[in-house]
Amino acid sequence: MKQETHLVNHTTCFCAHHKNNIHCNKKSCRQWINYPKKMNCTILLAQDGPLTLELIGELLGGLSRMRICQVISTIKNKIKTMIS
């Protein structure tokens, strides 16, 4: 824990984790996700650009690509309804 505190003092935690190749263990962080390939950080994951539907499904507990499409469609419709 002392090492993490030291990392955060002079930089953002996600930059420090990436630079020092240290996985984040702070599960209370809003940006934490169980994805060790990106140091458990959604910010580092998002820096790679758009995610595939397969990867999104994997991150959300094994949902199928089709289910992710359905969720996205539902969200878009709700947003359109709210805007109208």
VMD Tcl script that builds the backbone (N, CA, C; Angstrom):
set m [mol new atoms 252]
animate dup $m
set s [atomselect $m all]
$s set {name element resname resid chain x y z} {
  {N N MET 1 A 0.818 -1.192 0.000}
  {CA C MET 1 A 0.000 0.000 0.000}
  {C C MET 1 A 0.861 1.254 0.000}
  {N N LYS 2 A 1.993 1.233 0.685}
  {CA C LYS 2 A 2.876 2.382 0.732}
  {C C LYS 2 A 3.381 2.739 -0.663}
  {N N GLN 3 A 3.684 1.708 -1.451}
  {CA C GLN 3 A 4.187 1.935 -2.796}
  {C C GLN 3 A 3.145 2.665 -3.642}
  {N N GLU 4 A 1.852 2.248 -3.552}
  {CA C GLU 4 A 0.791 2.903 -4.314}
  {C C GLU 4 A 0.652 4.368 -3.914}
  {N N THR 5 A 0.699 4.664 -2.621}
  {CA C THR 5 A 0.589 6.034 -2.143}
  {C C THR 5 A 1.718 6.870 -2.731}
  {N N HIS 6 A 2.915 6.326 -2.748}
  {CA C HIS 6 A 4.064 7.030 -3.312}
  {C C HIS 6 A 3.856 7.318 -4.801}
  {N N LEU 7 A 3.281 6.362 -5.528}
  {CA C LEU 7 A 3.054 6.540 -6.956}
  {C C LEU 7 A 2.069 7.671 -7.231}
  {N N VAL 8 A 1.060 7.810 -6.407}
  {CA C VAL 8 A -0.001 8.778 -6.659}
  {C C VAL 8 A 0.419 10.199 -6.305}
  {N N ASN 9 A 1.419 10.378 -5.460}
  {CA C ASN 9 A 1.795 11.709 -4.993}
  {C C ASN 9 A 2.155 12.686 -6.109}
  {N N HIS 10 A 2.813 12.238 -7.146}
  {CA C HIS 10 A 3.312 13.173 -8.162}
  {C C HIS 10 A 2.813 12.871 -9.578}
  {N N THR 11 A 1.827 12.018 -9.703}
  {CA C THR 11 A 1.296 11.669 -11.012}
  {C C THR 11 A -0.077 11.034 -10.839}
  {N N THR 12 A -0.770 10.818 -11.941}
  {CA C THR 12 A -2.032 10.096 -11.856}
  {C C THR 12 A -1.738 8.622 -11.618}
  {N N CYS 13 A -2.618 7.959 -10.915}
  {CA C CYS 13 A -2.348 6.563 -10.575}
  {C C CYS 13 A -2.281 5.681 -11.819}
  {N N PHE 14 A -3.161 5.944 -12.812}
  {CA C PHE 14 A -3.146 5.078 -13.990}
  {C C PHE 14 A -1.862 5.223 -14.787}
  {N N CYS 15 A -1.296 6.424 -14.843}
  {CA C CYS 15 A -0.002 6.598 -15.524}
  {C C CYS 15 A 1.102 5.863 -14.784}
  {N N ALA 16 A 1.071 5.954 -13.467}
  {CA C ALA 16 A 2.096 5.291 -12.664}
  {C C ALA 16 A 1.989 3.776 -12.785}
  {N N HIS 17 A 0.776 3.262 -12.769}
  {CA C HIS 17 A 0.595 1.808 -12.907}
  {C C HIS 17 A 1.089 1.339 -14.271}
  {N N HIS 18 A 0.775 2.097 -15.293}
  {CA C HIS 18 A 1.199 1.730 -16.648}
  {C C HIS 18 A 2.721 1.797 -16.780}
  {N N LYS 19 A 3.299 2.890 -16.332}
  {CA C LYS 19 A 4.747 3.102 -16.448}
  {C C LYS 19 A 5.543 2.051 -15.676}
  {N N ASN 20 A 5.069 1.707 -14.471}
  {CA C ASN 20 A 5.800 0.776 -13.610}
  {C C ASN 20 A 5.320 -0.664 -13.718}
  {N N ASN 21 A 4.374 -0.899 -14.632}
  {CA C ASN 21 A 3.838 -2.247 -14.847}
  {C C ASN 21 A 3.324 -2.882 -13.549}
  {N N ILE 22 A 2.535 -2.100 -12.806}
  {CA C ILE 22 A 1.966 -2.553 -11.539}
  {C C ILE 22 A 0.452 -2.593 -11.677}
  {N N HIS 23 A -0.141 -3.728 -11.362}
  {CA C HIS 23 A -1.591 -3.859 -11.420}
  {C C HIS 23 A -2.239 -3.100 -10.264}
  {N N CYS 24 A -3.351 -2.446 -10.565}
  {CA C CYS 24 A -4.103 -1.731 -9.538}
  {C C CYS 24 A -4.911 -2.746 -8.720}
  {N N ASN 25 A -4.864 -2.616 -7.428}
  {CA C ASN 25 A -5.626 -3.499 -6.545}
  {C C ASN 25 A -6.699 -2.739 -5.778}
  {N N LYS 26 A -6.883 -1.471 -6.111}
  {CA C LYS 26 A -7.833 -0.630 -5.380}
  {C C LYS 26 A -9.239 -0.817 -5.968}
  {N N LYS 27 A -9.923 -1.872 -5.527}
  {CA C LYS 27 A -11.232 -2.206 -6.076}
  {C C LYS 27 A -12.291 -1.153 -5.782}
  {N N SER 28 A -12.042 -0.274 -4.839}
  {CA C SER 28 A -13.017 0.779 -4.527}
  {C C SER 28 A -12.945 1.930 -5.535}
  {N N CYS 29 A -11.932 1.953 -6.377}
  {CA C CYS 29 A -11.773 3.000 -7.386}
  {C C CYS 29 A -12.858 2.856 -8.463}
  {N N ARG 30 A -13.421 3.965 -8.884}
  {CA C ARG 30 A -14.454 3.945 -9.923}
  {C C ARG 30 A -13.925 3.409 -11.245}
  {N N GLN 31 A -12.645 3.502 -11.468}
  {CA C GLN 31 A -12.046 3.091 -12.740}
  {C C GLN 31 A -11.539 1.651 -12.725}
  {N N TRP 32 A -11.661 0.964 -11.578}
  {CA C TRP 32 A -11.137 -0.397 -11.462}
  {C C TRP 32 A -12.022 -1.377 -12.219}
  {N N ILE 33 A -11.386 -2.309 -12.914}
  {CA C ILE 33 A -12.093 -3.390 -13.597}
  {C C ILE 33 A -11.201 -4.619 -13.531}
  {N N ASN 34 A -11.783 -5.769 -13.442}
  {CA C ASN 34 A -11.012 -6.996 -13.343}
  {C C ASN 34 A -10.498 -7.382 -14.741}
  {N N TYR 35 A -9.439 -6.727 -15.162}
  {CA C TYR 35 A -8.837 -6.970 -16.475}
  {C C TYR 35 A -7.333 -6.739 -16.368}
  {N N PRO 36 A -6.602 -7.756 -15.901}
  {CA C PRO 36 A -5.157 -7.618 -15.660}
  {C C PRO 36 A -4.340 -7.203 -16.884}
  {N N LYS 37 A -4.823 -7.478 -18.089}
  {CA C LYS 37 A -4.063 -7.102 -19.289}
  {C C LYS 37 A -3.857 -5.588 -19.377}
  {N N LYS 38 A -4.737 -4.832 -18.739}
  {CA C LYS 38 A -4.632 -3.367 -18.726}
  {C C LYS 38 A -4.532 -2.845 -17.294}
  {N N MET 39 A -3.801 -3.553 -16.472}
  {CA C MET 39 A -3.516 -3.144 -15.090}
  {C C MET 39 A -4.784 -2.912 -14.263}
  {N N ASN 40 A -5.905 -3.538 -14.655}
  {CA C ASN 40 A -7.192 -3.421 -13.958}
  {C C ASN 40 A -7.750 -1.998 -13.988}
  {N N CYS 41 A -7.455 -1.253 -15.018}
  {CA C CYS 41 A -7.859 0.152 -15.081}
  {C C CYS 41 A -8.632 0.439 -16.368}
  {N N THR 42 A -9.848 0.966 -16.245}
  {CA C THR 42 A -10.646 1.275 -17.430}
  {C C THR 42 A -10.033 2.413 -18.241}
  {N N ILE 43 A -9.328 3.307 -17.593}
  {CA C ILE 43 A -8.695 4.416 -18.321}
  {C C ILE 43 A -7.614 3.875 -19.255}
  {N N LEU 44 A -6.797 2.967 -18.759}
  {CA C LEU 44 A -5.767 2.362 -19.612}
  {C C LEU 44 A -6.408 1.530 -20.718}
  {N N LEU 45 A -7.505 0.864 -20.416}
  {CA C LEU 45 A -8.210 0.076 -21.417}
  {C C LEU 45 A -8.764 0.976 -22.523}
  {N N ALA 46 A -9.335 2.113 -22.157}
  {CA C ALA 46 A -9.934 3.028 -23.124}
  {C C ALA 46 A -8.899 3.712 -24.012}
  {N N GLN 47 A -7.663 3.811 -23.556}
  {CA C GLN 47 A -6.630 4.473 -24.347}
  {C C GLN 47 A -6.308 3.727 -25.640}
  {N N ASP 48 A -6.679 2.460 -25.711}
  {CA C ASP 48 A -6.429 1.670 -26.918}
  {C C ASP 48 A -7.451 1.949 -28.014}
  {N N GLY 49 A -8.458 2.758 -27.708}
  {CA C GLY 49 A -9.493 3.064 -28.695}
  {C C GLY 49 A -10.728 2.214 -28.460}
  {N N PRO 50 A -11.622 2.193 -29.449}
  {CA C PRO 50 A -12.882 1.460 -29.288}
  {C C PRO 50 A -12.655 -0.026 -29.009}
  {N N LEU 51 A -13.538 -0.575 -28.200}
  {CA C LEU 51 A -13.458 -1.996 -27.851}
  {C C LEU 51 A -14.358 -2.802 -28.768}
  {N N THR 52 A -13.998 -4.042 -29.000}
  {CA C THR 52 A -14.864 -4.925 -29.779}
  {C C THR 52 A -16.029 -5.359 -28.906}
  {N N LEU 53 A -17.108 -5.756 -29.546}
  {CA C LEU 53 A -18.267 -6.242 -28.804}
  {C C LEU 53 A -17.907 -7.499 -28.015}
  {N N GLU 54 A -17.038 -8.319 -28.569}
  {CA C GLU 54 A -16.596 -9.527 -27.868}
  {C C GLU 54 A -15.875 -9.181 -26.567}
  {N N LEU 55 A -14.988 -8.194 -26.625}
  {CA C LEU 55 A -14.240 -7.808 -25.433}
  {C C LEU 55 A -15.170 -7.189 -24.389}
  {N N ILE 56 A -16.105 -6.366 -24.834}
  {CA C ILE 56 A -17.068 -5.781 -23.898}
  {C C ILE 56 A -17.855 -6.892 -23.209}
  {N N GLY 57 A -18.299 -7.873 -23.972}
  {CA C GLY 57 A -19.024 -9.008 -23.395}
  {C C GLY 57 A -18.188 -9.778 -22.398}
  {N N GLU 58 A -16.924 -9.982 -22.727}
  {CA C GLU 58 A -16.004 -10.681 -21.822}
  {C C GLU 58 A -15.849 -9.910 -20.515}
  {N N LEU 59 A -15.681 -8.588 -20.618}
  {CA C LEU 59 A -15.505 -7.753 -19.435}
  {C C LEU 59 A -16.752 -7.708 -18.559}
  {N N LEU 60 A -17.903 -7.885 -19.174}
  {CA C LEU 60 A -19.160 -7.842 -18.429}
  {C C LEU 60 A -19.639 -9.222 -18.001}
  {N N GLY 61 A -18.741 -10.157 -17.946}
  {CA C GLY 61 A -19.083 -11.467 -17.389}
  {C C GLY 61 A -19.479 -12.513 -18.401}
  {N N GLY 62 A -19.033 -12.384 -19.625}
  {CA C GLY 62 A -19.282 -13.423 -20.612}
  {C C GLY 62 A -20.551 -13.239 -21.423}
  {N N LEU 63 A -21.014 -12.014 -21.574}
  {CA C LEU 63 A -22.189 -11.763 -22.408}
  {C C LEU 63 A -21.833 -11.950 -23.877}
  {N N SER 64 A -22.804 -12.395 -24.652}
  {CA C SER 64 A -22.554 -12.611 -26.077}
  {C C SER 64 A -22.490 -11.283 -26.823}
  {N N ARG 65 A -21.914 -11.330 -28.003}
  {CA C ARG 65 A -21.819 -10.148 -28.844}
  {C C ARG 65 A -23.219 -9.633 -29.196}
  {N N MET 66 A -24.132 -10.562 -29.448}
  {CA C MET 66 A -25.500 -10.178 -29.782}
  {C C MET 66 A -26.184 -9.471 -28.611}
  {N N ARG 67 A -25.948 -9.952 -27.402}
  {CA C ARG 67 A -26.553 -9.327 -26.227}
  {C C ARG 67 A -26.021 -7.909 -26.042}
  {N N ILE 68 A -24.739 -7.712 -26.284}
  {CA C ILE 68 A -24.156 -6.373 -26.191}
  {C C ILE 68 A -24.818 -5.453 -27.219}
  {N N CYS 69 A -25.053 -5.950 -28.440}
  {CA C CYS 69 A -25.751 -5.156 -29.470}
  {C C CYS 69 A -27.143 -4.757 -28.987}
  {N N GLN 70 A -27.847 -5.693 -28.347}
  {CA C GLN 70 A -29.188 -5.406 -27.838}
  {C C GLN 70 A -29.141 -4.325 -26.761}
  {N N VAL 71 A -28.189 -4.419 -25.878}
  {CA C VAL 71 A -28.055 -3.429 -24.801}
  {C C VAL 71 A -27.756 -2.053 -25.394}
  {N N ILE 72 A -26.838 -1.992 -26.352}
  {CA C ILE 72 A -26.490 -0.722 -26.990}
  {C C ILE 72 A -27.710 -0.120 -27.679}
  {N N SER 73 A -28.477 -0.952 -28.386}
  {CA C SER 73 A -29.680 -0.486 -29.071}
  {C C SER 73 A -30.696 0.071 -28.071}
  {N N THR 74 A -30.886 -0.613 -26.965}
  {CA C THR 74 A -31.815 -0.152 -25.928}
  {C C THR 74 A -31.370 1.188 -25.351}
  {N N ILE 75 A -30.090 1.304 -25.088}
  {CA C ILE 75 A -29.553 2.559 -24.540}
  {C C ILE 75 A -29.756 3.706 -25.539}
  {N N LYS 76 A -29.465 3.468 -26.809}
  {CA C LYS 76 A -29.649 4.505 -27.832}
  {C C LYS 76 A -31.110 4.958 -27.895}
  {N N ASN 77 A -32.030 3.990 -27.847}
  {CA C ASN 77 A -33.454 4.339 -27.889}
  {C C ASN 77 A -33.873 5.156 -26.676}
  {N N LYS 78 A -33.359 4.820 -25.500}
  {CA C LYS 78 A -33.686 5.570 -24.293}
  {C C LYS 78 A -33.155 6.992 -24.386}
  {N N ILE 79 A -31.956 7.136 -24.918}
  {CA C ILE 79 A -31.373 8.481 -25.070}
  {C C ILE 79 A -32.185 9.306 -26.061}
  {N N LYS 80 A -32.584 8.701 -27.181}
  {CA C LYS 80 A -33.403 9.403 -28.172}
  {C C LYS 80 A -34.719 9.862 -27.541}
  {N N THR 81 A -35.328 9.001 -26.729}
  {CA C THR 81 A -36.584 9.338 -26.057}
  {C C THR 81 A -36.390 10.496 -25.089}
  {N N MET 82 A -35.294 10.492 -24.365}
  {CA C MET 82 A -35.021 11.554 -23.402}
  {C C MET 82 A -34.783 12.895 -24.104}
  {N N ILE 83 A -34.127 12.857 -25.260}
  {CA C ILE 83 A -33.805 14.074 -25.993}
  {C C ILE 83 A -35.053 14.667 -26.647}
  {N N SER 84 A -35.933 13.806 -27.129}
  {CA C SER 84 A -37.139 14.267 -27.835}
  {C C SER 84 A -38.119 14.973 -26.944}
}
mol reanalyze $m
mol bondsrecalc $m
mol representation Tube
mol addrep $m
